[in-house]
Amino acid sequence: MKKKRTLAFPYRQRLVLHIDIASESFEIIPLSEDDAKAYLGGRLLALELWRRFAVFDELGPRHYESGNPVVFAPGSASDLSMSCPTSYTIVTKSPLTGKLAVGSACSSLAKAIAGAGYSAIVITGRARRLLSFKIQDGGVSFAAAEEFHDLTTVEVAKKTGANHVVAIGPAGEHQVAHASLVANNQNIRCGGVALVFGLKNIKFFTLDVAATGRESYDPHRFGLLNKSYMQALSKSRIGRTVAKEGTLALLSKANHHGWAAIDNYSTRIDGRLWGLCARSCDEQVGEEEFFCPVGEEKSGMDLQSAMALGSNLELFDSRSVQQLVTRCLENGLDPISAGAVLSWARKSRMDGLLGFLPDMQRSSAMLSLRLLDAMAYQHGNGEQLGKTMDELVGTYGGAEHAFAVDNLPLPPFDYRALPVQALLASLGDERLVYGELLWGNRYRRGNERILASWALYVQQLSSAMESVGLCPLMLLTSFAHPLFHFPFWKNKRKNYTCLAAFASLGEGYEIHAQRMMEIGRKAQTLEQHINSLFDGAQHSTAKLPDQLLVNGTSNYRRSQIVPLARLLDAYQSLLRHMK
């Protein structure tokens, strides 16, 4: 029998691009072999680079620009040719929460950064003027951006004509609390990163690369691996629909399991949700036609955006919701935060508060569009609505209609049906638990430790995936089996084995499943350690709005509250056991 050959390739040179916008200069820093192997890429590398470049003495409550780096780091295998878009991670300190803001997105931008030869881009300092810069041909050129002031993100992208554009809209320039970064026509929530861009006087930057992508160190093995996972995804009905329509396809499960936030969390199921659902995909998709559109959708109409600006506002016409999503994208507004604020305003106005707003008893897409514009440009009524949720409640009241954690509005899920997702949300972690969305979940007294172990597993697996640069939907097959779905114990290690195979083919040396587990744990530990260094950060506080902890009333047959205290005790116990 022929012995299987293990990978043994030399270390490939990797670089970090450091851009100092204060002096309008840059430097290219080689990433040592030890660091490349220790931190791999993506989430873990971004956290470590932020720690190294941050100036902690200049990170007070009112200073988030000079000593606060913004790091973009693609996963280590993000420049390989995969059927799904690969991912990159953004890290900075959030002016909203006082903690690290860490977000990941699947987009062609990940492949472009890696294709330019960089393992990460680190932006430091603060510009003296509204600035833009271009990354091209191994260098960086800087230019004034006054002519782009108050232009929408779509206008910026059109005017620059670049292949890859990362920009803020009017909302970021005006320091609206609900601003978001827009990268390659995709809204990036990552709470507060757009505010940091605005404080640093960065309007946009572009990235132009002549060629992207590279061969893996074993193309035959990589092709078989990629093909096997695409085949597995295309065999399930939900996999085919997600591949065709994106994460919006998961909304078809909402009425079955009661996890949609409808009319500001007052109900959990509604037949009108089908107006927002993606169409089912029953036909078999050929291997050569199969492509995951996540991160590449021009509409930006994903699951959370559709609910935040749709069901939570009692809007169920997909065309109207699409208009709101597109307007948020143009203005550089986070759809989740903007939707939560409009939902709070609508309910509060019906209670007789917010007299400066027009009557909002009936849901109106046109009125919401006007309010989004006013919010982004800080005109008229939008000047008040552009504040954080805590400031709005403190000024006008309506606390019973506000759903936020650490000053960040919650994603539009009814957490009474999603205990694992609720636990993560209380910790400020918004990563999706696809197993719960697909199959539902039910809290029973005594199963807190199992639920907490799911949450910890999702955190560590997602951290490892983001370090490699894989789209999270590549593991949808682990959740989609009708009997052995997540978190069936056999699949727990199998998922890490899959990540290890992709990482090995991208890095050129054999990486095992145990190593991927360590990377996931290390990323979580490093983030917690950095947050513990911040003065005044609420890193030790885990909470949810009181409405979710005391009110189990809804129109769903399994109405219950979130047992947060029990779940947190189990979660902390698991963390202590790991140490």
C-alpha positions in Angstrom: 0.0 0.0 0.0 1.3 3.4 -1.0 2.0 5.6 2.0 0.1 8.9 2.1 2.4 11.8 1.7 2.1 14.7 4.2 2.5 18.3 3.2 5.9 19.7 3.8 6.5 23.0 2.0 8.6 26.0 2.9 7.2 29.0 4.6 5.8 31.6 2.3 6.5 35.3 2.8 3.7 37.2 4.3 3.4 41.0 4.9 1.6 43.5 7.0 0.8 46.9 5.5 0.9 49.6 8.2 -0.7 52.9 7.1 -0.1 56.0 9.3 -2.7 58.6 8.1 -1.3 61.3 10.5 1.9 61.5 8.5 0.4 60.1 5.3 3.1 57.4 5.1 3.2 53.6 5.1 5.5 50.8 5.8 5.5 47.1 4.8 6.4 44.8 7.7 7.3 41.2 7.1 5.3 38.8 9.2 7.7 36.4 10.8 7.3 32.6 10.3 6.7 32.1 14.1 3.9 34.8 14.1 2.4 33.4 10.9 2.1 30.0 12.4 1.1 31.2 15.9 -1.7 33.6 14.7 -2.5 32.1 11.2 -4.7 35.0 9.9 -8.2 36.5 10.1 -9.6 37.0 13.5 -6.7 35.8 15.6 -4.1 37.8 13.6 -6.3 40.9 13.6 -6.7 40.8 17.4 -2.9 40.4 17.9 -2.0 43.2 15.5 -4.5 45.5 17.2 -2.9 44.8 20.5 0.6 45.5 19.2 -0.3 48.8 17.4 -2.8 50.2 20.0 -1.6 53.1 22.2 -3.6 52.4 25.4 -2.8 55.8 26.9 -4.7 57.4 24.1 -7.8 55.3 24.4 -9.8 57.3 26.9 -13.6 57.7 26.7 -13.4 60.6 24.4 -10.4 59.6 22.3 -10.8 56.8 19.8 -8.9 58.1 16.8 -5.2 58.6 17.4 -4.3 55.5 19.5 -7.0 53.2 18.1 -5.9 51.2 15.1 -8.3 49.7 12.6 -7.2 46.3 11.4 -8.4 44.4 8.3 -7.1 40.8 8.2 -8.2 38.2 5.6 -8.2 34.6 6.6 -5.0 32.6 5.9 -6.7 30.7 3.1 -8.9 33.5 1.8 -7.0 33.8 -1.5 -7.6 30.2 -2.6 -10.2 29.6 -5.3 -13.4 28.5 -3.4 -17.0 28.4 -4.4 -18.0 30.5 -1.4 -16.6 34.0 -0.9 -13.9 34.0 1.7 -13.9 36.1 4.8 -11.9 38.9 6.5 -12.0 40.3 10.0 -12.1 44.0 11.2 -11.0 44.9 14.7 -11.1 48.3 16.4 -12.2 49.8 19.7 -15.8 50.8 19.7 -16.8 54.3 20.9 -20.3 52.8 21.6 -19.5 49.9 23.9 -16.0 50.8 25.2 -14.9 47.3 24.2 -13.3 45.8 21.1 -15.5 45.8 18.0 -14.8 42.6 16.1 -16.7 41.8 12.9 -16.2 39.4 10.0 -17.6 39.6 6.5 -17.5 37.3 3.5 -16.6 39.2 0.4 -14.2 39.5 -2.6 -12.3 42.1 -0.5 -10.7 39.3 1.5 -9.2 37.7 -1.6 -8.1 41.2 -2.9 -6.2 42.0 0.3 -4.5 38.6 0.3 -3.9 38.8 -3.4 -2.1 42.1 -3.0 0.4 40.2 -0.8 -0.9 41.4 2.6 -1.9 39.3 5.6 -3.4 42.4 7.2 -3.9 46.2 6.8 -3.3 48.3 9.9 -4.5 51.9 9.9 -3.2 54.2 12.7 -3.3 57.9 13.5 -5.7 60.6 12.6 -5.8 62.7 9.4 -5.7 66.5 9.5 -8.3 66.7 6.7 -10.9 64.5 5.2 -8.8 61.9 3.6 -8.8 59.0 1.1 -6.0 56.7 0.1 -5.4 54.1 -2.6 -3.5 50.8 -2.1 -2.0 49.8 -5.4 1.2 48.3 -6.9 2.8 47.6 -3.5 2.3 51.2 -2.3 -0.2 53.7 -0.9 -1.1 57.1 -2.3 -3.0 59.7 -0.3 -5.4 62.4 -1.4 -7.8 65.0 0.0 -11.5 63.9 0.0 -13.3 67.1 0.6 -15.1 66.8 -2.7 -16.6 63.5 -1.4 -18.1 65.1 1.7 -21.6 63.9 2.3 -21.6 61.7 -0.8 -23.3 58.4 -0.4 -21.3 55.2 -0.5 -22.7 54.3 -3.9 -21.7 57.7 -5.3 -18.2 57.3 -3.8 -17.8 53.9 -5.4 -19.0 55.1 -8.8 -16.8 58.2 -8.7 -13.6 56.3 -7.8 -14.2 53.5 -10.3 -12.1 51.2 -8.2 -12.6 47.5 -8.0 -12.7 47.4 -4.2 -13.9 50.4 -2.1 -14.3 50.7 1.7 -16.2 53.9 2.6 -18.4 55.6 5.1 -21.5 57.5 4.1 -23.0 60.7 5.5 -23.9 58.9 8.7 -20.3 58.1 9.5 -19.2 61.7 8.7 -21.8 63.1 11.0 -21.0 60.7 13.8 -24.4 59.1 13.9 -24.5 56.3 16.5 -26.0 53.9 13.9 -23.4 54.4 11.2 -21.8 51.4 9.5 -18.9 50.8 7.2 -19.7 49.8 3.6 -17.1 47.5 1.9 -17.6 46.4 -1.7 -21.3 47.3 -1.5 -21.8 45.4 1.7 -22.9 46.8 5.0 -20.5 45.9 7.8 -22.1 46.3 11.3 -19.0 45.8 13.5 -20.4 48.3 16.1 -18.6 51.6 15.9 -16.0 51.1 13.2 -17.7 53.7 11.0 -17.5 56.2 13.8 -13.8 55.5 14.2 -13.4 56.1 10.5 -15.2 59.4 10.9 -13.1 60.4 13.9 -9.9 59.6 11.9 -11.2 61.7 9.0 -11.1 58.7 6.6 -13.9 59.0 4.0 -12.8 55.9 2.0 -9.9 53.9 0.7 -9.6 51.8 -2.4 -7.7 48.6 -3.3 -6.7 47.8 -6.8 -4.9 44.5 -7.6 -4.0 43.2 -11.0 -4.5 39.5 -10.1 -6.0 37.7 -7.2 -6.0 34.1 -6.0 -3.3 31.5 -5.9 -3.0 27.7 -6.2 -3.1 25.7 -3.0 -0.1 23.6 -2.2 -1.9 20.4 -3.3 -4.4 21.5 -6.1 -5.7 18.0 -6.6 -6.5 17.4 -2.9 -7.9 20.9 -2.6 -10.2 20.4 -5.6 -11.6 17.2 -4.1 -12.1 18.8 -0.7 -13.9 21.8 -2.1 -16.0 19.7 -4.4 -17.1 17.3 -1.6 -18.4 20.1 0.6 -20.2 21.8 -2.3 -21.8 18.5 -3.2 -22.9 18.0 0.4 -24.4 21.5 0.6 -26.2 21.1 -2.7 -27.9 17.8 -1.6 -30.0 19.5 1.1 -33.0 21.6 0.2 -32.1 24.4 2.6 -28.5 24.3 1.3 -29.6 24.8 -2.3 -31.9 27.6 -1.3 -29.3 29.4 0.8 -26.8 29.0 -2.1 -29.3 30.6 -4.5 -30.8 33.3 -2.2 -28.4 33.8 0.7 -29.2 33.8 4.4 -32.6 35.2 3.7 -33.7 31.6 3.0 -33.5 30.8 6.7 -36.5 33.0 7.3 -38.7 30.2 6.1 -37.9 28.5 9.4 -39.0 31.4 11.6 -42.7 30.6 11.8 -41.9 26.9 12.6 -39.8 27.8 15.6 -41.0 31.2 16.6 -37.7 33.2 16.6 -38.6 36.2 14.4 -38.9 39.6 16.1 -42.2 41.0 14.8 -43.7 44.4 15.6 -41.0 45.3 18.1 -40.9 41.8 19.7 -44.6 41.8 20.5 -45.2 38.7 18.4 -43.1 35.8 17.2 -45.0 34.2 14.3 -46.9 35.9 11.5 -48.1 34.5 8.2 -47.1 37.7 6.5 -43.4 36.7 7.0 -43.7 34.7 3.8 -43.7 38.0 1.9 -40.1 38.4 2.9 -39.0 34.8 2.5 -36.7 33.7 -0.4 -38.3 31.4 -2.9 -37.7 27.7 -2.3 -35.2 26.0 -4.6 -36.4 22.5 -5.4 -34.4 21.8 -8.6 -31.0 20.1 -8.4 -28.1 22.5 -8.8 -25.3 21.3 -11.0 -21.8 21.3 -9.5 -20.5 23.7 -12.1 -23.5 26.1 -11.4 -23.3 25.9 -7.6 -22.1 29.2 -6.1 -22.8 30.7 -2.7 -23.8 34.3 -3.1 -23.3 35.3 0.5 -21.4 38.6 0.7 -21.7 39.1 -3.1 -25.4 40.1 -3.2 -25.9 43.5 -4.8 -29.1 44.0 -2.9 -27.6 43.5 0.6 -31.0 41.9 1.6 -29.8 39.3 4.1 -31.7 37.7 6.9 -31.1 40.2 9.6 -31.6 43.3 7.4 -34.9 41.9 6.1 -36.3 41.4 9.7 -34.8 44.6 11.2 -36.4 46.8 8.5 -39.3 44.5 7.7 -41.0 42.3 10.3 -39.8 44.4 13.3 -41.4 47.5 11.6 -44.5 45.5 10.5 -43.5 45.9 6.9 -43.8 42.6 4.9 -43.6 43.8 1.3 -40.2 42.7 0.1 -39.9 45.6 -2.4 -40.5 48.2 0.3 -38.1 46.5 2.6 -35.5 46.4 -0.2 -35.8 50.1 -0.6 -35.0 50.6 3.1 -32.1 48.3 2.9 -30.7 50.0 -0.1 -31.1 53.4 1.5 -29.2 52.3 4.6 -26.4 51.0 2.3 -26.2 54.3 0.5 -26.2 56.4 3.6 -23.8 54.2 5.5 -26.4 53.2 8.1 -26.5 49.9 9.9 -29.9 48.3 9.0 -30.1 46.4 12.3 -29.5 49.5 14.5 -31.5 51.8 12.3 -34.4 49.4 12.2 -34.3 49.0 16.0 -34.4 52.8 16.5 -37.3 53.2 14.1 -39.2 50.4 15.8 -38.6 52.0 19.2 -39.7 55.4 17.8 -42.8 54.0 16.3 -44.0 52.3 19.5 -43.0 55.3 21.7 -44.8 57.7 19.4 -48.0 55.5 19.7 -47.6 55.9 23.5 -47.7 59.6 23.2 -43.9 60.2 23.4 -41.7 61.8 20.7 -44.1 64.6 19.8 -41.7 66.0 17.3 -42.3 62.9 15.0 -45.3 62.5 12.7 -47.9 59.9 13.4 -46.3 56.5 13.1 -49.3 54.2 14.0 -49.4 52.7 10.5 -46.2 51.3 9.0 -45.0 53.4 6.1 -42.0 52.7 4.0 -42.0 56.3 2.7 -41.9 57.8 6.2 -39.1 55.4 7.2 -37.1 56.4 4.1 -37.4 60.1 5.1 -36.4 59.4 8.6 -33.3 57.4 7.4 -32.2 60.3 5.3 -32.8 62.8 8.1 -30.8 60.5 10.5 -27.9 60.1 8.2 -27.5 63.8 7.3 -28.6 64.9 10.8 -31.4 67.1 9.5 -34.6 67.9 11.3 -36.0 64.9 13.3 -33.0 62.8 12.4 -30.8 64.9 14.7 -32.6 63.3 17.7 -32.8 59.8 16.3 -29.1 59.7 15.5 -28.2 59.2 19.2 -27.5 55.9 20.9 -30.4 53.8 22.3 -29.4 54.5 25.9 -29.4 58.3 25.2 -32.8 58.1 23.5 -34.4 56.2 26.3 -32.8 58.5 28.9 -34.1 61.6 27.1 -37.5 60.5 25.9 -38.5 57.3 27.7 -40.0 54.2 26.1 -37.6 51.8 27.8 -40.1 49.0 27.4 -39.7 49.3 23.6 -35.9 49.5 23.6 -33.9 46.3 23.0 -30.1 46.9 23.2 -27.0 45.4 24.9 -24.0 47.7 25.6 -25.5 50.5 23.6 -25.8 48.3 20.5 -29.4 47.5 19.4 -30.0 43.8 19.3 -30.4 41.9 16.0 -34.1 41.2 15.3 -34.4 37.7 16.8 -36.9 36.8 19.5 -34.4 35.2 22.0 -37.1 33.4 23.9 -36.9 30.8 21.2 -33.1 30.9 20.9 -31.5 30.2 24.3 -28.0 29.7 22.8 -28.3 32.8 20.6 -29.6 34.7 23.7 -26.5 33.7 25.7 -24.2 34.9 23.0 -26.2 38.2 22.5 -25.9 38.9 26.2 -22.1 38.7 25.9 -22.1 41.1 22.9 -21.4 38.3 20.4 -23.7 38.4 17.4 -22.5 35.3 15.5 -25.4 33.2 14.3 -26.2 29.7 15.7 -27.4 28.2 12.5 -28.5 24.9 14.2 -31.1 26.8 16.3 -32.4 28.8 13.4 -32.8 25.6 11.3 -34.2 23.3 14.0 -35.4 25.5 16.8 -34.5 24.9 20.5 -36.4 24.7 23.7 -35.1 25.5 27.1 -35.7 22.9 29.9 -34.5 23.4 33.4 -31.4 21.3 33.8 -30.0 21.5 30.3 -28.2 24.8 30.9 -24.8 23.2 30.7 -25.5 21.7 27.3 -26.8 25.0 25.9 -23.8 26.8 27.3 -21.4 24.3 25.7 -23.2 25.0 22.4 -22.5 28.7 22.8 -18.8 28.1 23.6 -18.5 25.7 20.7 -20.0 28.2 18.3 -17.6 31.0 19.5 -14.5 28.9 19.2 -15.5 27.2 15.9 -16.4 30.6 14.4 -13.1 32.1 15.6 -11.2 29.3 14.0 -13.2 29.6 10.7 -12.6 33.3 10.6 -8.9 32.7 11.1 -8.8 30.4 8.1 -11.1 32.7 6.1 -14.0 30.3 5.3 -17.6 31.4 4.8 -19.6 30.1 7.8 -22.2 28.6 5.5 -19.6 26.1 4.2 -20.4 24.1 7.4 -24.2 24.3 6.9 -24.2 20.6 6.1 -23.3 20.0 9.8 -26.5 21.6 10.8 -28.8 20.5 8.0 -29.1 16.7 8.7 -32.6 15.9 9.8 -31.4 13.5 12.6 -27.8 14.3 13.3 -27.9 18.0 13.2 -25.8 20.4 15.2 -24.5 20.0 17.8 -24.4 16.2 17.3 -21.2 15.1 19.0 -19.7 13.4 16.0 -19.8 16.6 14.0 -18.0 18.7 16.6 -14.5 17.4 15.8 -15.4 16.8 12.1 -15.9 20.5 11.6 -12.4 21.2 13.0 -11.0 18.5 10.8 -12.5 20.3 7.8 -11.0 23.6 8.9 -7.6 21.9 9.4 -7.7 20.5 5.9 -8.3 23.9 4.3 -5.7 25.6 6.6 -3.1 22.9 5.7 -3.7 23.4 1.9 -3.4 27.1 2.3 -0.3 27.2 4.5 1.7 24.4 3.1 2.3 22.4 6.3 0.1 19.9 8.0 -2.3 21.4 10.6 -4.4 19.1 12.7 -7.9 19.5 14.2 -6.5 19.9 17.7 -4.5 22.9 16.5 -7.6 24.5 15.0 -9.4 24.1 18.4 -6.5 25.8 20.0 -6.7 28.7 17.5 -10.4 29.2 18.3 -9.8 29.2 22.0 -6.8 31.5 21.7 -8.8 34.1 19.7 -11.6 34.1 22.4 -9.0 34.4 25.2 -7.1 37.2 23.5 -10.2 39.2 22.9 -11.3 38.8 26.6 -7.8 39.8 27.7 -7.7 43.0 25.7 -11.1 44.0 26.9 -10.0 43.5 30.5 -7.3 46.2 29.9 -9.7 49.0 29.1 -10.6 51.4 31.9 -14.4 51.7 32.3 -15.2 49.0 29.8 -18.2 46.9 30.6 -16.4 43.7 29.8 -17.6 41.8 32.9 -21.2 42.6 32.4 -23.5 40.2 30.5 -27.1 41.3 30.2 -30.2 41.4 28.1 -33.2 43.8 28.1 -35.5 43.2 31.0 -38.4 42.6 28.7 -36.8 39.4 27.5 -36.1 38.2 31.1 -39.5 38.8 32.6 -42.1 38.7 29.8 -42.9 35.4 28.1 -46.1 36.6 26.5 -46.3 36.2 22.7 -48.5 34.5 20.1 -46.3 31.5 20.0 -47.4 28.3 21.7 -44.2 27.9 23.6 -43.9 31.3 25.3 -41.1 31.5 27.8 -38.5 33.9 29.1 -34.7 33.7 28.7 -33.1 32.0 31.7 -30.0 34.2 31.4 -28.7 33.8 35.0 -28.7 30.0 34.8 -27.1 30.0 31.3 -24.4 32.5 32.4 -23.6 30.4 35.4 -23.2 27.3 33.2 -21.1 29.2 30.7 -18.7 30.6 33.3 -18.4 27.2 34.8 -17.3 25.8 31.5 -14.7 28.6 31.1 -13.3 27.9 34.5 -13.1 24.2 33.7 -11.2 24.9 30.5 -8.6 27.0 32.4 
